[in-house]
Amino acid sequence: MWVDDFAFAAFFSLGFPFLYVGAFVLMILLLIIGFSWQGLVLVVGLVIHFNAFKLNIAFAATSNKVEHGQSLKCLTWNVRLFDLYNWSENTKTKEKMMQVLKKQSADVMTFQEYYHQSSRSNEFKTTSEILDVFKGYDHALQFSDTVKEDHFFGLAIYSKYKIVNQGKILFSGKGSNLAMFADLDLGDDTVRFYNIHLASFKFSKEDYAFIDSYASSDLKNQNQQVSIDVGGIKIIKRLIKGYQRRREQVGILKKHILKAPHKVVLMGDFNDTPNSHTYHILSASLSDAFLESGFGIGATYAGLGKFLRIDYILHDQAIRSERTKVIDDELLSDHYALTTTLKF
């Protein structure tokens, strides 16, 4: 089910839930109208692939409650530079994001596409602003890009518990993607938290516009076929390139995780779906907090119809999760925050 021998597996992983639902509907119709053996063939196929489909939906919102043990509320969020360039066209977006963080009051927070200015300007001193709210928290920052000497882009981990070790995991090639880790001293145990940001498909505004137009059948001129050919080929190339980059990045990251001296928790923006090679490799021998204690499809990406779950919290199987949910009350980034409570 996780075909990884060629780049077109990206298309399959993106479309698998829709193919499965479509096959289920077709099966019902075939059985109703009397095409019994064709319907039974689909039944067999649906049963075989049911475990793969289950990765896309959770039904465990009120289950798996652990009465004893240490609790740790975790939050991960691709914050899109805290709306640095005012994509949302709302000057209060960063302030609202800080309010969300304060309301969630997580013990461990990981941010992707984190942006911070270290001096010269008081406009985006993100680190000091967060520490003003979460007094006494430890933090670790790892940056992939520096602009004008004091503008930093990358990843951040904030923790109520002391960080005793930290590091950066670099990927080959150009790009702003990277991963980092921080070992947290929880008193009776030390746990390694990873913050991960893998390569995206890098769709442009034109790509999104093409997808929206195609989905709504809004390509109604004499150049329609040309537009489909050009726009479609461009998107296919981006899908293939993104898949290839993530496959390489996952290989590097997995080697690092397997050498971890402590229990691990993986948090971040994987930029890939639950049926992907990326998810299959990173989730091996780990539990998915959303599947364990969430409900619904858990879409964390706000674009492309709001059906993609591409942000995750994966944890050691000796750890349990409770109350995993997507914070989607208001659109403040192109991703929604994901929270869970881990029990040790």
C-alpha positions as CSV (number, residue, x, y, z in Angstrom):
1,M,0.0,0.0,0.0
2,W,3.0,2.3,0.4
3,V,4.5,2.1,-3.0
4,D,7.8,3.9,-2.9
5,D,9.6,2.7,-6.0
6,F,8.5,5.6,-8.2
7,A,7.5,9.2,-7.7
8,F,4.0,8.7,-8.9
9,A,3.2,7.1,-5.5
10,A,2.6,10.7,-4.5
11,F,-0.6,10.8,-6.6
12,F,-1.8,7.5,-5.1
13,S,-1.3,8.6,-1.5
14,L,-3.1,11.9,-2.1
15,G,-6.0,10.3,-3.8
16,F,-6.3,7.0,-2.0
17,P,-9.2,8.0,0.4
18,F,-11.3,9.3,-2.5
19,L,-10.6,6.1,-4.5
20,Y,-11.6,4.0,-1.5
21,V,-14.8,5.8,-0.9
22,G,-15.6,5.8,-4.6
23,A,-15.0,2.0,-4.7
24,F,-17.3,1.6,-1.7
25,V,-20.1,3.5,-3.4
26,L,-19.6,1.6,-6.6
27,M,-19.7,-1.7,-4.7
28,I,-23.1,-0.8,-3.2
29,L,-24.5,0.2,-6.6
30,L,-23.3,-3.0,-8.2
31,L,-24.8,-5.2,-5.5
32,I,-28.1,-3.3,-5.7
33,I,-28.5,-3.7,-9.5
34,G,-27.5,-7.3,-9.5
35,F,-23.9,-7.4,-10.6
36,S,-23.1,-9.7,-7.7
37,W,-19.6,-11.0,-8.7
38,Q,-18.3,-7.6,-9.7
39,G,-19.5,-6.2,-6.4
40,L,-17.9,-9.1,-4.5
41,V,-14.6,-8.4,-6.2
42,L,-14.8,-4.8,-4.9
43,V,-15.7,-6.2,-1.4
44,V,-12.5,-8.2,-1.3
45,G,-10.5,-5.2,-2.5
46,L,-12.0,-2.9,0.1
47,V,-11.4,-5.4,2.9
48,I,-7.8,-5.9,1.9
49,H,-7.2,-2.1,1.9
50,F,-9.3,-1.3,4.9
51,N,-6.3,-0.9,7.3
52,A,-4.8,1.7,4.9
53,F,-8.1,3.6,4.8
54,K,-8.3,3.6,8.6
55,L,-5.2,5.8,8.7
56,N,-7.4,8.7,7.3
57,I,-10.1,8.8,10.0
58,A,-10.2,8.5,13.8
59,F,-13.1,7.5,16.1
60,A,-11.3,7.6,19.5
61,A,-12.1,11.0,20.9
62,T,-13.3,9.8,24.3
63,S,-11.3,6.6,24.6
64,N,-7.9,5.7,25.8
65,K,-8.1,7.8,29.0
66,V,-5.1,7.1,31.3
67,E,-5.9,7.8,35.0
68,H,-2.3,7.7,36.3
69,G,1.1,8.9,35.2
70,Q,2.7,12.2,34.3
71,S,0.7,14.4,31.8
72,L,2.3,16.6,29.2
73,K,0.2,18.7,26.9
74,C,1.8,19.2,23.5
75,L,1.1,21.5,20.6
76,T,2.6,21.6,17.1
77,W,1.9,24.4,14.6
78,N,3.2,25.6,11.2
79,V,2.8,29.3,12.0
80,R,3.8,30.6,8.5
81,L,6.2,33.2,9.9
82,F,3.4,34.5,12.2
83,D,1.9,36.2,9.2
84,L,5.1,38.3,8.6
85,Y,4.0,39.3,5.2
86,N,0.4,39.9,6.1
87,W,-0.9,37.1,3.9
88,S,-4.1,37.1,5.9
89,E,-4.5,40.9,5.4
90,N,-5.2,41.2,9.1
91,T,-2.7,43.2,11.2
92,K,-4.0,41.4,14.3
93,T,-3.1,37.9,13.1
94,K,0.1,37.5,15.2
95,E,-1.7,38.8,18.3
96,K,-4.5,36.3,17.8
97,M,-2.0,33.5,17.3
98,M,-0.4,34.4,20.7
99,Q,-3.8,34.4,22.2
100,V,-4.4,30.8,20.9
101,L,-1.1,29.7,22.4
102,K,-2.0,31.3,25.7
103,K,-5.4,29.6,25.7
104,Q,-4.0,26.2,24.9
105,S,-1.2,26.6,27.5
106,A,0.8,23.6,26.3
107,D,3.7,22.2,28.2
108,V,5.7,21.5,25.0
109,M,5.2,23.6,21.8
110,T,6.9,23.0,18.4
111,F,6.7,25.6,15.6
112,Q,7.6,25.3,12.0
113,E,8.2,28.3,9.7
114,Y,9.2,30.1,12.8
115,Y,10.4,33.7,12.4
116,H,12.3,35.9,14.8
117,Q,14.2,39.2,14.7
118,S,17.0,39.4,17.2
119,S,17.7,43.1,17.2
120,R,17.2,46.5,15.6
121,S,13.4,46.2,15.5
122,N,10.8,45.5,18.1
123,E,8.2,44.4,15.5
124,F,8.9,40.7,15.4
125,K,10.8,39.7,18.5
126,T,8.9,36.5,18.6
127,T,11.0,34.6,21.1
128,S,10.8,37.3,23.8
129,E,7.1,37.6,23.2
130,I,6.5,33.9,23.7
131,L,8.7,33.8,26.8
132,D,6.8,36.8,28.3
133,V,3.7,34.7,28.1
134,F,5.2,31.4,29.1
135,K,7.5,32.5,31.9
136,G,10.1,30.0,33.0
137,Y,9.9,28.0,29.8
138,D,13.1,26.6,28.3
139,H,13.5,26.9,24.5
140,A,15.6,25.7,21.6
141,L,15.9,27.4,18.2
142,Q,17.3,26.1,15.0
143,F,17.4,28.2,11.8
144,S,17.7,27.3,8.2
145,D,17.9,30.9,6.8
146,T,19.2,34.2,8.0
147,V,18.3,37.5,6.3
148,K,19.9,40.9,7.0
149,E,22.0,39.4,9.9
150,D,19.1,39.5,12.5
151,H,16.1,38.0,10.7
152,F,15.9,34.2,11.3
153,F,13.7,31.5,9.8
154,G,13.4,27.9,11.0
155,L,12.1,25.8,13.9
156,A,11.5,26.3,17.6
157,I,10.7,24.1,20.6
158,Y,9.4,25.6,23.8
159,S,9.2,23.5,27.0
160,K,8.0,23.8,30.5
161,Y,10.7,21.3,31.3
162,K,14.4,21.7,31.1
163,I,16.1,21.0,27.8
164,V,19.3,19.0,28.5
165,N,20.4,18.4,25.0
166,Q,19.5,19.7,21.5
167,G,20.6,19.5,17.9
168,K,19.8,20.1,14.3
169,I,19.3,17.6,11.5
170,L,20.2,19.0,8.1
171,F,18.9,17.7,4.8
172,S,20.9,17.8,1.6
173,G,20.2,20.2,-1.3
174,K,18.8,23.7,-1.3
175,G,15.7,24.6,0.7
176,S,14.6,25.8,4.1
177,N,13.5,22.4,5.4
178,L,15.2,20.8,8.4
179,A,14.5,19.0,11.6
180,M,15.7,19.5,15.2
181,F,15.5,17.6,18.5
182,A,15.5,18.5,22.2
183,D,15.9,16.1,25.1
184,L,13.5,17.1,27.9
185,D,14.2,16.2,31.5
186,L,10.8,15.1,32.9
187,G,12.2,14.2,36.3
188,D,11.8,10.4,36.2
189,D,12.6,10.1,32.6
190,T,14.2,11.9,29.6
191,V,12.3,12.1,26.4
192,R,13.5,13.2,23.0
193,F,11.2,15.5,21.1
194,Y,11.7,16.0,17.4
195,N,10.4,19.1,15.5
196,I,10.1,18.3,11.8
197,H,9.5,20.3,8.7
198,L,9.7,18.3,5.5
199,A,9.6,19.5,1.9
200,S,6.3,20.8,0.5
201,F,5.0,20.6,-3.1
202,K,5.7,24.4,-3.3
203,F,2.5,25.2,-5.1
204,S,2.4,28.8,-6.3
205,K,-0.7,31.1,-6.2
206,E,-1.2,30.3,-9.9
207,D,-1.2,26.6,-9.1
208,Y,-3.8,27.0,-6.4
209,A,-5.9,29.1,-8.7
210,F,-5.7,26.5,-11.4
211,I,-6.7,23.7,-9.0
212,D,-9.7,25.8,-7.7
213,S,-10.8,26.6,-11.3
214,Y,-10.5,23.1,-12.5
215,A,-12.3,21.7,-9.4
216,S,-15.2,24.2,-10.1
217,S,-15.1,23.7,-13.9
218,D,-14.3,27.3,-14.3
219,L,-12.1,26.9,-17.4
220,K,-14.6,27.9,-20.0
221,N,-12.7,29.5,-22.9
222,Q,-11.2,28.3,-26.2
223,N,-7.8,27.8,-24.5
224,Q,-9.3,25.5,-21.9
225,Q,-7.4,22.4,-23.0
226,V,-4.1,24.4,-23.3
227,S,-4.6,25.7,-19.8
228,I,-5.3,22.2,-18.5
229,D,-2.2,20.8,-20.2
230,V,0.2,23.5,-19.1
231,G,-1.2,23.9,-15.5
232,G,-1.6,20.2,-15.0
233,I,1.9,19.3,-16.2
234,K,3.3,22.0,-13.9
235,I,1.5,20.6,-10.9
236,I,2.5,17.1,-11.7
237,K,6.2,18.1,-11.8
238,R,5.8,19.8,-8.4
239,L,4.2,16.7,-6.9
240,I,7.0,14.5,-8.2
241,K,9.7,16.8,-7.0
242,G,8.2,17.2,-3.6
243,Y,7.8,13.5,-3.2
244,Q,11.4,12.8,-4.2
245,R,12.7,15.4,-1.8
246,R,10.7,14.1,1.2
247,R,11.8,10.6,0.5
248,E,15.4,11.6,0.8
249,Q,14.8,13.7,3.9
250,V,12.8,10.9,5.6
251,G,15.8,8.5,5.1
252,I,18.1,10.9,6.8
253,L,15.7,11.6,9.6
254,K,14.8,8.0,10.3
255,K,18.5,7.0,10.7
256,H,18.8,9.7,13.4
257,I,15.6,8.6,15.2
258,L,16.7,5.0,15.3
259,K,19.8,6.1,17.2
260,A,17.9,8.1,19.8
261,P,18.9,7.2,23.4
262,H,15.5,8.0,24.8
263,K,11.8,7.5,24.1
264,V,10.8,9.7,21.1
265,V,8.0,12.0,20.2
266,L,7.8,13.3,16.6
267,M,5.9,16.5,16.0
268,G,5.6,18.7,13.0
269,D,4.7,19.4,9.4
270,F,5.4,16.3,7.3
271,N,3.7,17.7,4.2
272,D,2.4,14.3,3.4
273,T,-0.7,12.2,3.9
274,P,-1.3,9.1,6.1
275,N,-1.0,6.8,3.1
276,S,2.3,8.2,2.0
277,H,5.8,6.7,2.1
278,T,6.8,9.5,4.5
279,Y,4.2,8.6,7.0
280,H,4.8,4.8,6.7
281,I,8.5,5.2,7.4
282,L,8.2,7.8,10.3
283,S,5.3,6.1,12.0
284,A,6.8,2.6,12.1
285,S,6.9,1.4,15.7
286,L,5.3,4.6,16.9
287,S,1.7,5.5,17.8
288,D,-0.2,8.3,16.0
289,A,-1.8,10.5,18.6
290,F,-4.7,11.5,16.4
291,L,-5.7,8.0,15.5
292,E,-5.3,7.0,19.2
293,S,-7.3,9.8,20.7
294,G,-8.8,12.0,18.0
295,F,-12.0,12.1,16.0
296,G,-12.7,12.7,12.3
297,I,-10.3,13.3,9.5
298,G,-8.1,15.7,11.4
299,A,-7.4,18.1,8.5
300,T,-4.5,20.3,9.5
301,Y,-3.9,22.0,6.2
302,A,-6.4,24.8,5.4
303,G,-5.9,24.8,1.6
304,L,-7.1,22.4,-1.2
305,G,-10.5,21.8,0.3
306,K,-9.4,21.4,3.9
307,F,-9.2,17.6,3.9
308,L,-5.4,17.0,4.2
309,R,-3.9,15.7,7.4
310,I,-0.2,16.5,7.0
311,D,0.8,17.6,10.5
312,Y,1.4,14.9,13.1
313,I,2.2,14.0,16.7
314,L,3.7,10.5,16.8
315,H,5.0,9.0,20.0
316,D,6.7,6.0,21.5
317,Q,4.3,3.1,22.1
318,A,5.1,3.2,25.8
319,I,3.4,6.6,25.9
320,R,-0.3,7.1,25.6
321,S,-2.3,10.1,24.3
322,E,-5.5,11.8,25.3
323,R,-7.8,14.4,23.7
324,T,-6.0,15.0,20.5
325,K,-7.6,17.7,18.4
326,V,-7.1,20.2,15.6
327,I,-7.5,23.8,16.7
328,D,-9.5,25.1,13.7
329,D,-11.7,27.8,15.3
330,E,-10.1,30.5,13.2
331,L,-7.8,30.5,10.2
332,L,-4.6,32.3,11.3
333,S,-2.0,30.3,9.2
334,D,-2.3,28.0,6.3
335,H,-2.0,25.2,8.9
336,Y,-4.1,24.6,12.0
337,A,-2.5,23.8,15.3
338,L,-2.6,20.2,16.6
339,T,-2.7,19.4,20.3
340,T,-2.6,16.3,22.4
341,T,-2.0,15.3,26.0
342,L,0.7,12.6,26.4
343,K,0.7,10.3,29.4
344,F,4.0,8.8,30.6
